[in-house]
Amino acid sequence: MTLTQALGRLRTPVRPAMDRMQRRMDSIVKPLGSLGLLERHMVKIAGITGTAHPDLQSKAVVVFCADNGVVEQGVAQSTREVTRIVAENLAGGDTCVCAMARVAGARVVPVDVGVAADTAGIPGLAQRKVRYGTGDFSREPAMTRKEARQIVEVGVNLAGELHAQGVNMLATGEMGIGNTTTAAAVAAVLLDLPPQRVCGRGSGLTDRMLARKIQVIGGGVALHRPDPADPLDVLAKVGGLDIAGMAGLCIGGAVYGVPVVLDGVISCVAALVACRLAPGVVDFLLPSHLSEEPAAALVLEELGLRPILNAGLRLGEGTGAVATFPLYDMMSASCETMVTFADEDMEPYRPLGGPAS
């Protein structure tokens, strides 16, 4: 499916299913709204899936692996060779997100969309490579516009493939040395903010390295002057292949009616790109946690999304998103199995602020 086709096939939330879910949660024996954001997310999931009894048993986190040429400018502790090593570990089930996913009963789907090395011989690593890493955006555009569109389409079509396999909840993940730099650059442009407002320490930069990172982002944006009204232009000039892939996955969720759980700052920036391409996509996104990177809170506020967790997570890979999977299982069980006020012949709770009896 092309991006143009996908944008023409976006669904809208099913309001009657949302209303039924809300009535169900209000009917079970607990104070109204007492499960907070979890209740709101379940209502949203009902609208996404079109049913007040959503099946969330088959979950997958899609981890987009790609290198970023800007690491040549000293903006990360590690070198790009680490991306291939971790991609191979993801495929072998030997990373943190893999361990967490096994506990949560979820699949991990690692995808090479731009690792700067040959990975064709790695079993279990899906091959969708468009190019061997991005260009160094401090000197040249990260990629061509055609490549940016192509990677977004990879994400859309992966959502479709997994949906066809029975997956009914997706999560975004990424792996790529230097990708907090590309995410901060994209966020700076789309939010119209200076780099220092959105730039964080990533995997752990010194003050000097952080200053260099801010300088590189500012210089790259000034050099290429990406158009904030054109998300593909922003991706092509200062973005990352992993960001583009996750943006496509978010759009795919809206095409196929699958909830997409966002991970940290890089996932959130990808979601912002998706929503600038098609604002209705936001209705299909579930934020998992608040990353410590400065851009995370700014992007989530821009999208009007409130995350469930605030645990200081900053690993990536989709770990924060997978951490919320059991919470959705618990909420689903509560909605389906708890007794209702009617079952117990009890007077239901009234909304807070309602008339006294």
C-alpha positions as CSV (number, residue, x, y, z in Angstrom):
1,M,0.0,0.0,0.0
2,T,1.3,3.4,-0.9
3,L,1.3,6.3,1.6
4,T,-1.3,8.1,-0.6
5,Q,-3.6,5.0,-0.5
6,A,-3.1,4.7,3.3
7,L,-4.0,8.3,4.0
8,G,-7.2,7.7,2.0
9,R,-8.2,4.7,4.0
10,L,-7.8,6.0,7.6
11,R,-10.6,4.8,9.9
12,T,-12.3,6.9,12.6
13,P,-13.0,5.7,16.1
14,V,-16.3,3.8,16.5
15,R,-18.2,6.0,19.0
16,P,-21.0,3.5,19.9
17,A,-18.3,1.0,21.0
18,M,-16.6,3.7,23.1
19,D,-20.0,4.5,24.8
20,R,-20.6,0.8,25.5
21,M,-17.2,0.4,27.0
22,Q,-17.7,3.4,29.2
23,R,-21.1,2.1,30.4
24,R,-19.6,-1.2,31.2
25,M,-16.8,0.3,33.3
26,D,-19.2,2.5,35.1
27,S,-21.4,-0.6,35.8
28,I,-18.7,-2.7,37.6
29,V,-18.4,-2.5,41.3
30,K,-15.8,0.2,41.8
31,P,-15.9,4.0,42.2
32,L,-16.5,5.8,38.9
33,G,-13.3,6.5,37.1
34,S,-11.2,5.0,39.8
35,L,-8.8,3.3,37.4
36,G,-7.9,6.6,35.9
37,L,-6.0,6.7,32.6
38,L,-6.4,2.9,32.2
39,E,-10.2,3.4,31.9
40,R,-9.7,6.2,29.3
41,H,-7.3,4.0,27.3
42,M,-9.8,1.1,27.3
43,V,-12.5,3.4,26.0
44,K,-10.1,4.5,23.3
45,I,-9.2,0.9,22.5
46,A,-12.9,0.1,22.1
47,G,-13.2,3.0,19.6
48,I,-10.1,1.8,17.7
49,T,-11.2,-1.9,17.5
50,G,-15.0,-1.2,17.1
51,T,-16.0,-3.4,20.0
52,A,-16.6,-3.1,23.7
53,H,-15.0,-6.5,24.1
54,P,-11.6,-6.1,22.4
55,D,-9.3,-9.1,22.1
56,L,-5.9,-8.0,23.0
57,Q,-4.2,-11.4,23.4
58,S,-1.9,-11.1,20.3
59,K,0.6,-8.3,20.8
60,A,3.8,-7.4,19.0
61,V,6.4,-4.7,19.3
62,V,8.0,-3.7,16.0
63,V,11.6,-2.6,16.5
64,F,12.9,-0.5,13.6
65,C,16.7,-0.8,13.4
66,A,18.7,1.9,11.5
67,D,21.9,3.9,11.6
68,N,22.3,7.6,11.6
69,G,25.2,9.3,9.8
70,V,25.2,12.2,12.3
71,V,27.0,10.0,14.8
72,E,30.2,11.0,13.0
73,Q,29.8,14.4,14.7
74,G,30.4,13.0,18.2
75,V,26.7,13.2,19.4
76,A,26.7,9.7,21.0
77,Q,28.8,7.6,23.3
78,S,28.7,4.6,21.0
79,T,29.7,4.1,17.4
80,R,27.3,2.9,14.7
81,E,28.7,-0.7,14.8
82,V,26.6,-1.2,18.0
83,T,23.4,-0.9,16.0
84,R,24.1,-4.1,14.1
85,I,25.1,-6.0,17.2
86,V,21.9,-5.1,19.1
87,A,19.8,-5.8,16.0
88,E,21.3,-9.3,15.9
89,N,20.6,-9.6,19.7
90,L,17.0,-8.5,19.1
91,A,16.6,-11.2,16.4
92,G,18.0,-13.8,18.8
93,G,15.8,-12.8,21.7
94,D,18.7,-11.5,23.8
95,T,17.8,-7.9,24.7
96,C,15.8,-6.2,27.5
97,V,12.7,-5.8,25.4
98,C,12.8,-9.5,24.4
99,A,12.9,-10.5,28.1
100,M,10.1,-8.2,28.9
101,A,8.0,-9.3,25.9
102,R,8.3,-13.0,27.0
103,V,6.8,-12.1,30.4
104,A,4.1,-10.0,28.7
105,G,3.3,-12.7,26.1
106,A,4.2,-10.5,23.2
107,R,6.2,-10.9,20.0
108,V,9.3,-8.9,19.2
109,V,9.6,-8.1,15.5
110,P,13.0,-6.6,14.7
111,V,13.2,-5.0,11.3
112,D,16.3,-3.7,9.4
113,V,15.2,-0.5,7.7
114,G,18.7,1.0,7.5
115,V,21.4,-0.6,9.4
116,A,24.8,0.5,8.0
117,A,26.0,-3.1,7.6
118,D,24.9,-6.3,5.8
119,T,22.4,-8.1,8.0
120,A,20.9,-10.5,5.5
121,G,22.4,-13.5,7.3
122,I,20.8,-12.8,10.6
123,P,17.9,-15.2,11.3
124,G,14.8,-13.5,12.6
125,L,15.7,-10.0,11.4
126,A,13.1,-8.8,8.9
127,Q,14.8,-7.2,5.9
128,R,13.3,-3.9,4.7
129,K,16.5,-2.0,4.2
130,V,16.1,1.1,2.0
131,R,19.7,2.4,2.5
132,Y,22.7,1.7,4.6
133,G,22.1,4.4,7.3
134,T,21.2,8.0,6.7
135,G,23.5,10.7,5.6
136,D,25.2,13.0,8.1
137,F,22.6,15.8,8.3
138,S,25.2,18.3,9.5
139,R,26.6,18.1,6.0
140,E,24.0,16.6,3.7
141,P,20.3,15.6,3.8
142,A,19.6,12.5,5.9
143,M,17.9,10.8,3.0
144,T,15.9,11.6,-0.2
145,R,12.2,12.4,-0.1
146,K,11.6,9.2,-2.0
147,E,13.4,7.2,0.6
148,A,11.5,8.9,3.5
149,R,8.2,8.1,1.8
150,Q,9.3,4.5,1.1
151,I,10.2,3.9,4.7
152,V,6.9,5.3,6.0
153,E,5.2,2.9,3.6
154,V,7.3,0.0,5.1
155,G,5.8,0.8,8.5
156,V,2.2,1.0,7.1
157,N,2.6,-2.3,5.4
158,L,4.2,-4.0,8.4
159,A,1.1,-3.0,10.4
160,G,-1.1,-4.6,7.7
161,E,1.0,-7.8,7.6
162,L,0.9,-8.2,11.4
163,H,-2.8,-7.5,11.5
164,A,-3.4,-10.2,8.9
165,Q,-1.5,-12.6,11.1
166,G,-3.9,-11.9,14.0
167,V,-1.9,-9.3,15.9
168,N,-4.4,-7.0,17.7
169,M,-2.1,-4.6,19.5
170,L,1.1,-3.1,18.2
171,A,3.9,-1.2,19.9
172,T,6.7,1.0,18.4
173,G,10.3,0.3,19.1
174,E,13.6,1.4,17.7
175,M,17.3,0.7,17.8
176,G,19.9,3.0,16.3
177,I,22.9,4.8,17.7
178,G,22.4,8.6,17.4
179,N,18.6,8.5,17.1
180,T,17.9,10.9,20.0
181,T,19.8,13.4,17.9
182,T,17.6,12.9,14.8
183,A,14.5,12.8,17.0
184,A,15.4,16.1,18.6
185,A,16.1,17.7,15.2
186,V,12.7,16.6,13.9
187,A,11.0,17.8,17.1
188,A,12.7,21.2,17.0
189,V,11.4,21.8,13.5
190,L,7.9,20.5,14.0
191,L,7.4,22.2,17.3
192,D,9.3,25.4,16.2
193,L,11.6,25.3,19.2
194,P,15.3,25.9,19.6
195,P,17.4,22.7,19.9
196,Q,18.3,23.3,23.5
197,R,14.6,23.0,24.4
198,V,14.2,19.5,23.0
199,C,17.7,18.1,23.2
200,G,18.6,15.7,26.0
201,R,21.6,13.5,27.0
202,G,20.4,10.4,25.2
203,S,22.3,7.3,26.5
204,G,24.4,9.5,28.7
205,L,26.4,12.5,27.3
206,T,28.8,14.8,29.2
207,D,28.0,18.5,29.3
208,R,30.5,19.0,26.5
209,M,28.9,16.3,24.3
210,L,25.5,17.7,25.0
211,A,26.6,21.1,23.9
212,R,28.0,19.6,20.7
213,K,24.8,17.7,20.1
214,I,22.8,21.0,20.4
215,Q,25.2,22.7,18.0
216,V,25.0,20.0,15.4
217,I,21.2,20.0,15.4
218,G,21.0,23.8,15.1
219,G,23.6,23.8,12.3
220,G,21.8,21.0,10.4
221,V,18.4,22.7,10.7
222,A,19.9,26.0,9.5
223,L,21.7,24.3,6.6
224,H,18.7,22.4,5.2
225,R,15.8,24.6,6.4
226,P,13.2,21.8,6.5
227,D,9.6,22.9,6.0
228,P,7.7,22.3,9.2
229,A,4.5,22.2,7.1
230,D,5.9,19.2,5.2
231,P,6.7,16.2,7.4
232,L,8.3,14.2,4.6
233,D,10.6,17.1,4.0
234,V,11.6,17.2,7.7
235,L,12.2,13.5,7.7
236,A,14.3,13.6,4.6
237,K,16.5,16.5,5.7
238,V,17.1,15.8,9.4
239,G,15.2,12.6,10.3
240,G,16.0,9.0,10.8
241,L,14.9,5.8,9.0
242,D,13.6,4.3,12.2
243,I,11.5,7.4,12.9
244,A,10.0,7.2,9.4
245,G,9.2,3.5,9.9
246,M,7.5,4.1,13.2
247,A,5.5,6.9,11.7
248,G,4.2,4.5,9.1
249,L,3.3,1.9,11.8
250,C,1.2,4.6,13.5
251,I,-0.6,5.4,10.3
252,G,-1.0,1.6,9.7
253,G,-2.8,1.3,13.0
254,A,-5.3,3.9,11.9
255,V,-5.7,2.1,8.5
256,Y,-6.3,-1.4,10.0
257,G,-8.0,-0.5,13.3
258,V,-5.2,-1.7,15.6
259,P,-4.1,0.2,18.7
260,V,-0.5,1.4,18.6
261,V,1.3,1.8,21.9
262,L,4.1,4.4,21.8
263,D,7.4,3.9,23.5
264,G,9.7,6.8,24.4
265,V,10.8,10.1,22.9
266,I,11.8,8.7,19.5
267,S,8.5,6.9,19.1
268,C,6.6,10.0,20.2
269,V,8.4,12.1,17.6
270,A,7.5,9.5,15.0
271,A,3.9,9.8,16.1
272,L,4.1,13.5,15.7
273,V,5.3,13.1,12.2
274,A,2.4,10.6,11.5
275,C,-0.2,13.0,13.0
276,R,1.2,15.9,10.9
277,L,0.6,13.8,7.9
278,A,-2.8,12.8,9.1
279,P,-4.2,14.4,12.3
280,G,-6.8,11.6,12.8
281,V,-4.0,9.1,13.5
282,V,-3.8,10.4,17.1
283,D,-7.1,8.6,17.9
284,F,-5.3,5.3,17.4
285,L,-2.3,6.0,19.6
286,L,-1.7,5.0,23.2
287,P,1.2,6.7,25.0
288,S,3.0,4.3,27.4
289,H,5.4,6.4,29.5
290,L,7.1,9.8,29.9
291,S,10.7,9.6,28.7
292,E,13.3,11.7,30.5
293,E,14.3,13.3,27.2
294,P,13.0,16.9,27.1
295,A,11.2,16.5,23.8
296,A,8.9,13.7,25.1
297,A,6.7,15.9,27.3
298,L,6.6,18.6,24.7
299,V,5.5,16.2,21.9
300,L,2.9,14.4,24.1
301,E,1.4,17.8,25.1
302,E,1.3,18.8,21.4
303,L,-0.6,15.6,20.6
304,G,-2.9,15.8,23.6
305,L,-1.8,12.4,25.0
306,R,-1.2,11.4,28.6
307,P,1.1,8.5,29.3
308,I,0.3,5.8,31.9
309,L,3.8,5.5,33.4
310,N,6.3,7.9,34.7
311,A,9.3,5.8,35.8
312,G,12.3,7.5,34.4
313,L,12.6,5.0,31.5
314,R,15.0,5.8,28.7
315,L,16.2,2.5,27.2
316,G,14.2,2.5,24.0
317,E,13.7,-0.8,22.0
318,G,10.0,-0.5,22.9
319,T,10.6,-1.4,26.6
320,G,8.3,1.2,28.0
321,A,5.5,0.2,25.6
322,V,5.8,-3.5,26.4
323,A,5.8,-2.6,30.2
324,T,2.2,-1.4,29.7
325,F,1.0,-4.6,27.9
326,P,0.1,-6.4,31.2
327,L,-1.8,-3.3,32.4
328,Y,-4.1,-3.6,29.4
329,D,-4.6,-7.3,30.0
330,M,-5.5,-6.5,33.6
331,M,-8.0,-3.9,32.5
332,S,-9.5,-6.2,29.9
333,A,-10.0,-8.9,32.6
334,S,-11.6,-6.3,34.9
335,C,-14.0,-5.2,32.2
336,E,-15.0,-8.7,31.3
337,T,-15.1,-10.5,34.7
338,M,-16.0,-8.1,37.5
339,V,-19.5,-8.2,38.9
340,T,-21.7,-5.2,38.3
341,F,-23.8,-3.2,40.7
342,A,-26.9,-4.8,39.1
343,D,-25.4,-8.3,39.8
344,E,-25.0,-7.4,43.5
345,D,-28.3,-5.4,43.7
346,M,-26.3,-2.4,44.8
347,E,-26.8,1.3,44.3
348,P,-24.3,2.5,41.7
349,Y,-21.9,5.3,42.3
350,R,-22.9,8.7,41.2
351,P,-20.6,11.0,39.2
352,L,-18.4,13.2,41.4
353,G,-20.1,16.5,42.1
354,G,-23.5,15.0,41.6
355,P,-26.5,15.8,43.9
356,A,-26.3,14.4,47.4
357,S,-28.9,11.7,48.4
